[in-house]
Amino acid sequence: MDIRACLFDVFGTVVDWRTSVSREVGAFAQAKGIKGIDAVEFATEWRKLYQPSMDEVRTGRRPFTILDVLHRESLMKLIGRYGIAGLGDADIDHLNRAWHRLDPWPDVVEGLTRLKKKFIIAPCSNGNIALMVNMAKRAGLPWDCILGAETARAYKPMPEAYLASCRQLGLAPKNVLMVAAHNNDLKAAKGQGLATAFVARPKEHGAGQATDLRPDTSCVDLAAKDFIDLARELGA
């Protein structure tokens, strides 16, 4: 492989969204005196609305809408479902930005720092630019630039999400490595000619996770145990 840039899925691959959002929900509920909310359950239910909200854009039923807006709409549904009352717009906006405050997995910053010395590194995420920038500043993610859904105006796994990122770097897909903990993401990237690398995150969905524990060899070119191992395998 002649790799010149590495693109990364972010939610689940780079950051531990489940633990981080649960922490944010729990702290918010405590600060606002909201009783009877299971923070992990709330975070999981919020995430379940992620794909359906993007499907509205993917199918053309609504124009491209950034993830911050979709997340907020999903949050409003949950606030209604859980019967939470008395929140103002500022409260809702703060909780919605929980997705801007996600913690990276322990190997990520070191691994990205090593990879950056040899390759262009950037997210190829469904997260919008502000979300990705704020997350990176807080977590110390050393991206060279921000790519993905908002710059492509398309949500993964739509082909344009991957192809636009390659074009914006001035690189052919074969010279770009898509890194993810999700085989379906890598299958879609592989279908557009990108090289692929799988990094397992067996705790993304908690102790009972049963998906994406191993790479799908039909679409994965390289498998690594974490980002540090990936950097080592790529000679960085």
C-alpha positions as CSV (number, residue, x, y, z in Angstrom):
1,M,0.0,0.0,0.0
2,D,1.2,3.5,-0.9
3,I,-0.5,5.4,1.9
4,R,-0.1,9.1,2.2
5,A,-3.1,10.0,4.4
6,C,-5.1,8.3,7.2
7,L,-8.7,9.1,7.7
8,F,-10.5,8.1,10.9
9,D,-14.0,7.3,11.9
10,V,-14.4,9.1,15.2
11,F,-17.4,8.0,17.3
12,G,-16.4,4.7,18.8
13,T,-13.1,4.5,17.0
14,V,-11.3,7.6,18.3
15,V,-13.5,8.4,21.3
16,D,-15.5,6.5,23.9
17,W,-18.9,8.1,23.3
18,R,-20.8,5.8,25.6
19,T,-18.8,6.5,28.7
20,S,-18.4,10.2,27.9
21,V,-22.0,10.9,27.1
22,S,-23.2,8.9,30.2
23,R,-20.9,11.0,32.4
24,E,-22.2,14.2,30.9
25,V,-25.9,13.1,31.3
26,G,-25.3,12.1,34.9
27,A,-23.6,15.4,35.8
28,F,-26.3,17.4,34.1
29,A,-29.1,15.5,35.8
30,Q,-27.4,15.9,39.2
31,A,-26.9,19.7,38.6
32,K,-30.5,20.2,37.5
33,G,-32.0,17.9,40.2
34,I,-33.5,15.5,37.6
35,K,-34.3,12.2,39.3
36,G,-34.8,8.7,38.0
37,I,-32.6,9.0,34.9
38,D,-30.3,6.1,34.1
39,A,-27.4,8.0,32.4
40,V,-26.1,5.0,30.5
41,E,-29.5,4.1,29.2
42,F,-30.1,7.7,28.2
43,A,-26.8,7.9,26.3
44,T,-27.6,4.6,24.5
45,E,-31.1,5.7,23.5
46,W,-29.7,9.0,22.2
47,R,-27.2,7.1,20.1
48,K,-30.0,4.8,18.8
49,L,-31.5,7.9,17.1
50,Y,-28.3,8.7,15.3
51,Q,-28.7,6.6,12.2
52,P,-32.4,7.2,11.7
53,S,-31.8,11.0,11.9
54,M,-29.1,10.8,9.2
55,D,-31.2,8.5,7.0
56,E,-33.6,11.5,6.5
57,V,-30.7,13.3,4.8
58,R,-29.3,10.3,3.0
59,T,-32.6,9.5,1.4
60,G,-33.1,13.1,0.3
61,R,-36.2,13.6,2.5
62,R,-34.5,16.6,3.9
63,P,-31.5,18.8,2.8
64,F,-28.1,18.3,4.3
65,T,-28.3,19.1,8.0
66,I,-25.3,19.1,10.4
67,L,-25.1,16.5,13.1
68,D,-25.4,19.1,15.9
69,V,-28.9,19.9,14.7
70,L,-29.8,16.2,14.3
71,H,-28.4,15.5,17.8
72,R,-30.5,18.3,19.3
73,E,-33.7,17.1,17.6
74,S,-33.0,13.6,19.0
75,L,-32.4,15.0,22.4
76,M,-35.7,16.8,22.3
77,K,-37.4,13.5,21.6
78,L,-35.7,11.9,24.6
79,I,-36.6,14.9,26.9
80,G,-40.2,14.3,25.9
81,R,-40.0,10.5,26.3
82,Y,-38.4,10.7,29.7
83,G,-40.8,13.5,30.9
84,I,-38.1,16.0,31.7
85,A,-39.5,19.4,32.3
86,G,-38.2,22.9,33.1
87,L,-35.2,23.0,30.8
88,G,-34.4,26.2,28.9
89,D,-32.7,26.5,25.6
90,A,-29.3,27.2,27.2
91,D,-29.6,24.0,29.2
92,I,-30.6,21.9,26.2
93,D,-27.7,23.4,24.2
94,H,-25.2,22.6,26.9
95,L,-26.4,19.0,27.1
96,N,-26.4,18.6,23.3
97,R,-22.8,19.7,23.3
98,A,-21.9,16.6,25.4
99,W,-20.9,15.2,22.0
100,H,-18.3,17.9,21.8
101,R,-16.7,16.7,25.1
102,L,-16.0,13.0,24.4
103,D,-12.8,11.4,25.8
104,P,-10.4,9.5,23.5
105,W,-9.5,5.9,24.1
106,P,-6.2,5.7,26.0
107,D,-4.0,4.9,23.0
108,V,-5.4,7.5,20.6
109,V,-3.3,10.7,21.2
110,E,0.0,8.9,21.2
111,G,-1.0,6.8,18.2
112,L,-2.2,9.9,16.2
113,T,0.9,11.9,17.2
114,R,3.1,9.1,15.8
115,L,1.0,8.7,12.6
116,K,1.1,12.5,12.0
117,K,4.8,12.4,11.6
118,K,4.5,10.3,8.5
119,F,1.0,10.8,7.2
120,I,-1.7,13.5,6.8
121,I,-4.3,12.6,9.5
122,A,-7.9,13.8,9.6
123,P,-11.3,12.7,10.8
124,C,-13.7,11.3,8.2
125,S,-16.7,11.5,10.6
126,N,-20.4,12.2,10.5
127,G,-19.7,14.9,13.1
128,N,-19.8,18.5,11.9
129,I,-16.8,20.8,11.8
130,A,-17.5,22.7,15.1
131,L,-18.1,19.4,16.9
132,M,-14.9,17.9,15.6
133,V,-12.8,21.0,16.3
134,N,-14.2,21.4,19.9
135,M,-13.6,17.7,20.6
136,A,-10.1,17.9,19.2
137,K,-9.1,21.0,21.3
138,R,-10.4,19.4,24.5
139,A,-9.0,16.0,23.9
140,G,-5.7,17.0,22.3
141,L,-6.3,15.3,18.9
142,P,-3.6,16.5,16.6
143,W,-5.6,16.5,13.3
144,D,-4.1,18.2,10.2
145,C,-7.5,19.3,9.0
146,I,-11.2,18.4,9.5
147,L,-12.9,16.4,6.8
148,G,-16.1,14.3,6.7
149,A,-19.8,14.8,6.4
150,E,-20.0,18.6,6.5
151,T,-17.2,19.2,4.0
152,A,-18.6,16.4,1.8
153,R,-22.3,17.4,2.4
154,A,-23.0,13.7,2.7
155,Y,-23.2,11.2,5.6
156,K,-21.3,8.0,5.7
157,P,-21.6,5.4,4.2
158,M,-22.6,7.4,1.2
159,P,-19.8,7.2,-1.4
160,E,-19.3,11.0,-1.5
161,A,-18.4,11.1,2.2
162,Y,-15.2,9.2,1.4
163,L,-14.5,10.4,-2.1
164,A,-14.8,14.1,-1.2
165,S,-12.3,13.7,1.6
166,C,-9.8,12.2,-0.9
167,R,-10.4,14.9,-3.4
168,Q,-10.0,17.6,-0.8
169,L,-6.6,16.2,0.1
170,G,-5.7,16.0,-3.6
171,L,-5.1,12.2,-3.3
172,A,-6.4,9.2,-5.1
173,P,-8.5,6.9,-2.9
174,K,-5.9,4.1,-3.1
175,N,-3.4,6.5,-1.4
176,V,-5.8,7.1,1.6
177,L,-6.3,4.7,4.5
178,M,-9.7,4.7,6.2
179,V,-9.4,3.6,9.9
180,A,-12.4,2.5,11.8
181,A,-13.7,0.1,14.5
182,H,-16.8,-0.7,12.3
183,N,-16.6,-3.2,9.5
184,N,-19.6,-1.6,7.7
185,D,-17.7,1.7,7.5
186,L,-14.6,0.0,6.1
187,K,-16.7,-2.0,3.6
188,A,-18.2,1.3,2.3
189,A,-14.7,2.9,2.1
190,K,-13.2,-0.2,0.4
191,G,-16.0,0.0,-2.2
192,Q,-14.8,3.5,-3.2
193,G,-11.2,2.3,-3.6
194,L,-9.7,3.4,-0.2
195,A,-7.3,1.2,1.7
196,T,-8.8,0.1,5.1
197,A,-7.6,-0.6,8.6
198,F,-9.6,-2.1,11.4
199,V,-9.0,-1.3,15.1
200,A,-11.2,-3.2,17.5
201,R,-13.0,-1.3,20.3
202,P,-14.6,-4.1,22.1
203,K,-16.0,-1.8,24.9
204,E,-17.7,0.7,22.7
205,H,-21.1,-0.7,23.5
206,G,-20.3,-1.9,27.0
207,A,-19.5,-5.3,28.4
208,G,-22.0,-7.2,26.3
209,Q,-20.8,-6.0,22.9
210,A,-21.2,-8.7,20.3
211,T,-20.5,-6.7,17.1
212,D,-17.2,-5.6,15.4
213,L,-15.0,-7.7,17.7
214,R,-13.0,-8.9,14.7
215,P,-12.1,-7.5,11.3
216,D,-14.1,-8.6,8.2
217,T,-11.3,-9.9,6.0
218,S,-13.3,-9.3,2.9
219,C,-13.0,-5.6,3.3
220,V,-10.1,-5.0,5.7
221,D,-6.5,-4.6,4.4
222,L,-4.8,-4.2,7.8
223,A,-5.9,-5.0,11.4
224,A,-4.3,-3.5,14.5
225,K,-5.0,-3.8,18.2
226,D,-4.9,0.0,18.8
227,F,-3.6,3.2,17.3
228,I,-0.1,2.7,18.6
229,D,0.0,-0.7,17.1
230,L,-1.4,0.8,13.8
231,A,1.4,3.4,13.8
232,R,4.0,0.6,14.3
233,E,2.6,-1.5,11.5
234,L,2.7,1.6,9.2
235,G,6.3,2.4,10.1
236,A,5.4,5.6,12.0
